[in-house]
Amino acid sequence: MKNKKPYIIIVAVIICLIWFQSFLPPDLSSEESSWLTEKIINPVMRFFGLNNPGEGVVRKMAHAFEFAVLGFFSCRLLGFKSMALCFVVAFLDETIQIFTGRGPMIQDVWIDLSGALIGTLIGFVAKRSEK
């Protein structure tokens, strides 16, 4: 890959978005999750005839998804070393929540890393198929 600058910018933006979400106070974060659940997730689930997930499930899915995206793009830069970056981002993400009155959870770090691994693997396959 000759020009890594676009990937550096994308990875930086994703990290900023992840950490921005962690700085939200508990009530605003919950309000945002509720809106997403009611307006987007529940209608899609009903369309497919599935039960509506609770807000907690939506929040965990969001963790996995955002880190899958981070894993994909950081893999384009770092290969499997991107998992180290994703770990640091996940660890700091939960640490930030200590100072905002939200509950940091080791479980979320594991969910984040699971999403990052999926994204990294997809990124690795995409990278290999370009050769």
N, C-alpha and C positions, 0 to 999 in steps of 0.2 A: 504494500500500500504506500503510495507516494505521498499523498496529502492527508495527514492525520488531523489537521486543524479543525475540519468540520466535526469529527468525532470528539475531539477535546471539548469543543463548545457544547455539543449535545450532552456529553457526560456531565459537564459542569452545570448545565441548566437542570438536568434531572436531579442531581445532588441538591441543588438549591431548592427545587420544588419539594423534594422529600423533607428537607430540614425545615422549610417554611411551614409545612403541615404540622411538624412537631412543635413549632412555636405557638400554634393556635391554642387558646385556652380551652379547657374541657368542654364548656357549654357550646362554644362556636364549632369545635371539632365534631361534637355530637350532632349539632344542627346540620352541618354539612353532610355527614354520613346519612342522617335521616332523609334529607332532601334527595340525595343520590338513590337511596333505597326506594323511596316512594315514587319518584318521578321516572327513574330509568330501570333499575333492577327489577322491581316488582312487576311492572308491565311486561317486560321481556320474559320473565319467568311464567307469568300467566299466559302469554302468547304460546309458549311451548308446553302448557299444561302442567307446569311444575309448581310445587309449593314455594311460597315466598320465603326467602332466607331472612333471618333476623339481622338486625344492624351489626351485631358482633361478627357474623359470618361475612358480611359485606366489608367490614373493616379489615378482616384477615385476608380476604381476597385482594383488597386494595394493596395491602403490604406486599403480597406475593407478586402482584402484577407490576407495581412500580419498580420492584427490584429485578424482575425478569427483564424489564426494559433497560434498566441500568446494566444488568449483566450482559445483555446483548451488545449494547454499544461499547461498554468498556472492554469486552472481549475483542472487539475490532481493533482496539488499541493495544491491549496487554495480553491477549491470549488467556490462558487459564489463570494467570496472575491476577486477572480481574476479580477473582474471588476474594483475594486479600483486600482489595479496594472496597468491595461490597461489604465485607465484614466490618471494616472500619466505619463505613457510612452507617451501617445498621447499628453498631455499638453506640456511635455518637448520636444517632437518631433517638434511641431509647434514653440515652443520658440527658439529652435536651429536655425530654419530657419530665424529668425530675424537677426542673426549674419552672415548669409551666403548670404544675399542679395536676398533671396527668399521671397515670400509672405506667411506669416503665415495666416492660415484661420481657424476661429472657425468652419466653415462647415466641414473641414477635421477632426476635433476632433470628431464631431458627426458621420461622416462616419466611423472613426476608432472605435468608441464605438459600432456602429451598427455591424460591422464585429466582434468585440470582443464578443458581446453578442451572435451572431450566433455560434461562435467557442466555447464559454463557454457552451452554451446549448447542443451542440453536445458532448462536453467533459463530461458534466454531465450525459447525456444519456449513453455514453460509459462506464463511471465509474459505473453507477447503473447496467448496464447489466453484468458487471464482477462479481457481488456479487451473 
